[in-house]
Amino acid sequence: MLNQKVDSICDINLKKNLSKKEEDFFLESKSYALNVIGLINEDLGNLHKANEYFSKSLKIFKKIGSKHGIATALNNIGNTYQT
């Protein structure tokens, strides 16, 4: 799956000596990839697994201070409780 590949590529790059801007870029990309993997699991009915991915995404968004990302992850977590 493409988003799992993005997650892996980000992990590889995050092990390198990066500038703060580069690190934030890869962290944000990883977080969005995790969020999409969560959405796929939600669509498949794997709500517990979806919440695991949304929570990982939320943690990263908090780390980089992305208010939009935090809101997106929290919204997705909330949606799993509505289904």
C-alpha positions as CSV (number, residue, x, y, z in Angstrom):
1,M,0.0,0.0,0.0
2,L,1.3,3.4,-0.9
3,N,0.8,5.1,2.5
4,Q,2.8,2.3,4.2
5,K,5.6,3.0,1.7
6,V,5.5,6.7,2.5
7,D,5.6,5.8,6.2
8,S,8.7,3.7,5.6
9,I,10.4,6.3,3.5
10,C,9.8,8.9,6.1
11,D,11.3,6.6,8.8
12,I,14.4,6.1,6.7
13,N,14.9,9.8,6.2
14,L,14.2,10.7,9.8
15,K,17.3,8.6,10.8
16,K,19.5,11.1,8.9
17,N,21.0,14.3,10.1
18,L,18.3,16.7,9.0
19,S,17.5,20.4,9.5
20,K,14.5,21.2,11.6
21,K,12.6,22.1,8.5
22,E,13.4,18.8,6.8
23,E,12.6,16.8,9.9
24,D,9.2,18.6,10.3
25,F,8.5,17.8,6.6
26,F,9.1,14.1,7.0
27,L,7.2,14.0,10.4
28,E,4.2,15.7,8.8
29,S,4.3,13.4,5.8
30,K,4.5,10.4,8.1
31,S,1.7,11.6,10.1
32,Y,-0.6,12.2,7.1
33,A,0.3,8.7,5.9
34,L,-0.6,7.2,9.2
35,N,-3.9,9.1,9.2
36,V,-4.8,7.7,5.7
37,I,-3.9,4.1,6.9
38,G,-6.3,4.8,9.8
39,L,-9.0,5.9,7.4
40,I,-8.5,2.7,5.4
41,N,-8.8,0.6,8.5
42,E,-11.9,2.5,9.5
43,D,-13.5,1.8,6.1
44,L,-12.7,-1.9,6.6
45,G,-14.4,-1.9,10.0
46,N,-11.1,-2.3,11.9
47,L,-12.0,0.6,14.3
48,H,-9.5,-0.4,17.0
49,K,-6.7,-0.5,14.5
50,A,-7.9,2.8,12.9
51,N,-7.7,4.5,16.3
52,E,-4.1,3.2,16.8
53,Y,-3.1,4.9,13.6
54,F,-5.0,8.1,14.3
55,S,-3.4,8.2,17.8
56,K,0.1,7.8,16.3
57,S,-0.7,10.6,13.8
58,L,-2.0,12.8,16.6
59,K,1.1,12.4,18.6
60,I,3.3,13.5,15.7
61,F,1.0,16.4,14.8
62,K,1.3,17.6,18.4
63,K,5.1,17.3,18.3
64,I,5.4,19.5,15.3
65,G,2.6,21.9,16.4
66,S,0.3,21.4,13.4
67,K,-3.1,22.7,14.6
68,H,-4.8,21.5,11.4
69,G,-3.2,18.0,11.7
70,I,-4.3,17.8,15.4
71,A,-7.8,18.8,14.5
72,T,-7.9,16.2,11.6
73,A,-6.6,13.4,13.8
74,L,-9.0,14.2,16.7
75,N,-11.9,14.4,14.2
76,N,-11.0,11.0,12.8
77,I,-10.8,9.5,16.3
78,G,-14.2,10.9,17.1
79,N,-15.7,9.5,13.9
80,T,-14.7,6.0,14.9
81,Y,-16.9,6.3,18.0
82,Q,-19.9,7.4,15.9
83,T,-19.9,4.2,13.8
